[in-house]
Amino acid sequence: MKAQAAMVLMVLGLGSVGAAQEVSAALLRPVAMESSSFEASPLVSAVQPTNSREAAENHRFWDRENSFLFAVNAAFSAADFVVTRDNLRGGGQELNPITRAFSGSSAGLAMNFAGETAGVVGLSYFFHKTGHHKMERAVSMLNIGSSAAAVTFDLARR
C-alpha cells in the first residue's frame, strides 16, 4: 500500500515533465524581406503576440505559476529535511550520496536542502532567460516529484 502511494506521488510530480520541448518560432531564421515594402504601406504597425502560445512565452519569471511551484518545492524540501533528519537521528542511513556528505550535522543537512531549493530557482531562471519556458517549469516539477518520493520513502521506512 505504501509503495503504491509513493508511485502515485511520483507520477503526479513527474507527469508533465516528459512533454517534449517545442521549437520556438523565435529561434527560426526569418526570411529576408525588403524594408522598402513596409515603409510604403501606412497599414503596417507594431506587431503584437496574437496567440496564447506567444503570450505565454513572454511571461515574467516571478509569475503566479512559478511562485507557486517554488513555494511547493520549498515545502517539500523542508519536509524532506525534517524526515531525513529524524531518520538519521533514529539510526537510519542516508541513501543519496550527495546528501550523505552533509548528513553529519543538522546545519549541514539544512544547508544541503536550502542549496537544493536555491539551485532549482537558479536553474529555472537560466531556462527562463534562454527562452526554454517549458524546461523552466519542469525543473521545479521534477524536484517536487523527487522530494515527494523521498519523503514517502522515508515515512514508509519509519
C-alpha positions in Angstrom: 0.0 0.0 0.0 2.8 2.4 0.9 4.7 1.6 -2.3 1.5 2.4 -4.3 1.3 5.8 -2.6 4.9 6.5 -3.5 4.3 5.6 -7.1 1.2 7.9 -7.3 3.1 10.8 -5.8 6.0 10.3 -8.2 3.7 10.1 -11.2 1.8 13.2 -10.2 5.1 15.1 -9.7 6.7 13.9 -12.9 3.6 13.8 -15.2 4.2 16.9 -17.2 8.0 16.6 -17.2 8.0 14.2 -20.1 6.5 16.7 -22.5 8.8 17.4 -25.4 10.3 20.9 -25.8 8.9 22.5 -28.9 10.9 24.6 -31.2 10.2 28.3 -30.6 9.2 30.4 -33.6 11.7 33.0 -32.4 14.6 30.6 -33.0 13.7 30.1 -36.6 15.6 32.4 -39.1 13.3 35.0 -40.6 13.0 35.2 -44.3 14.9 38.2 -45.7 12.5 41.0 -46.8 13.0 44.3 -48.2 12.3 47.1 -45.8 11.0 49.4 -48.6 7.8 47.4 -49.0 6.9 48.0 -45.3 7.8 51.7 -45.3 5.4 52.4 -48.2 2.4 50.8 -46.5 0.6 53.0 -44.0 -1.3 50.0 -42.6 1.9 48.4 -41.1 2.2 48.9 -37.3 4.0 47.3 -34.4 3.4 43.5 -34.2 1.9 42.2 -31.0 1.6 38.5 -30.0 -1.6 37.2 -31.4 -1.9 33.7 -30.0 -1.8 32.4 -26.4 1.4 30.5 -27.0 3.4 33.6 -27.9 1.9 35.4 -25.0 2.8 32.6 -22.6 6.4 32.7 -23.8 6.6 36.4 -22.7 5.8 35.9 -19.1 7.6 37.3 -16.1 9.8 35.0 -14.1 8.1 35.5 -10.8 4.6 35.0 -12.2 1.9 33.1 -10.3 2.7 29.7 -11.6 6.5 29.9 -10.8 5.8 31.4 -7.4 3.5 28.5 -6.6 6.0 25.9 -7.9 8.8 27.4 -5.9 6.7 27.5 -2.7 5.7 23.9 -3.2 9.3 23.0 -3.9 10.5 24.7 -0.7 7.8 23.0 1.3 8.7 19.5 0.0 12.4 20.3 0.6 11.6 21.3 4.2 9.6 18.1 4.7 12.4 16.1 3.2 14.9 17.8 5.6 12.7 17.0 8.7 12.0 13.4 7.8 15.6 12.8 6.8 17.0 14.3 10.0 14.6 12.3 12.1 15.5 9.1 10.3 19.2 9.8 10.7 18.8 10.5 14.5 17.0 7.2 14.8 19.9 5.3 13.3 18.9 5.4 9.7 21.2 5.8 6.7 21.1 8.5 4.0 20.9 6.8 0.6 21.6 9.9 -1.6 25.4 10.1 -1.9 25.4 13.9 -2.3 23.2 14.5 0.8 25.2 11.9 2.7 28.2 14.3 2.6 26.2 16.9 4.5 24.4 14.5 6.9 26.9 14.8 9.7 25.0 17.7 11.4 21.6 19.3 11.2 23.2 22.5 10.0 24.9 20.7 7.1 21.7 18.9 6.2 19.7 22.2 6.3 22.4 23.8 4.1 22.0 20.9 1.6 18.3 21.3 1.3 18.4 25.1 1.1 21.1 24.8 -1.6 18.9 22.4 -3.5 16.0 24.8 -3.4 18.2 27.7 -4.4 19.6 25.6 -7.2 16.1 24.9 -8.6 15.3 28.6 -8.6 18.6 29.4 -10.3 18.3 26.7 -13.0 14.7 27.8 -13.6 15.9 31.4 -14.1 18.6 30.2 -16.5 16.0 28.4 -18.6 13.7 31.4 -18.4 16.4 33.8 -19.7 17.3 31.4 -22.5 13.7 31.1 -23.7 13.1 27.5 -22.6 9.9 28.1 -20.7 8.7 24.6 -20.5 12.0 23.5 -19.0 11.8 26.4 -16.6 8.7 24.9 -15.0 9.8 21.3 -15.5 12.9 21.8 -13.2 10.6 22.6 -10.3 8.2 19.8 -11.1 11.0 17.3 -11.3 12.4 18.4 -7.9 8.9 18.4 -6.3 8.4 14.8 -7.6 11.8 13.6 -6.3 11.3 15.3 -2.9 7.8 13.8 -2.6 9.2 10.4 -3.4 12.0 10.8 -0.8 9.5 11.9 1.9 7.2 9.0 1.1 10.1 6.5 1.1 11.4 7.8 4.4 7.9 7.8 6.0 7.4 4.2 4.8 10.7 3.1 6.4 10.0 4.5 9.9 
